[in-house]
Amino acid sequence: MSGVIEYDAKVASADAVFEAALEAGADDVVSGDSGHEVYAVQDRFGSVAKALEAKFGEPRKASLVWRPQNTVALDDEQGESSSSSSKASTSTTTCKTSMPISRFPTRW
């Protein structure tokens, strides 16, 4: 489990967010047209979020999430056959899952 802190793209450049996140102890930064996602392990999530908030202001989202360790690229045929209960989009080529921790049961 890790934490994700999200900022709009207009807050700062990808390089500025990457540098600040690295200094704060983040594990990964993903930047794109829609914004920046900063990932930190659960133990450092709070301190990373506070450091980034001090530099860039309040994030649009900060939460703990399940983040996939591996992603699997699927072609159209594989995507359709692996999703028998729902129709797969023919434009989807990568399957990733990220779900907020609050969606998981507290007991298994």
Summary of the structure (lengths in Angstrom):
residues: 108
radius of gyration: 16.3
end to end distance: 16.1
largest distance: 47.2
contacts: 267
relative contact order: 0.20
helix: 35%
strand: 28%
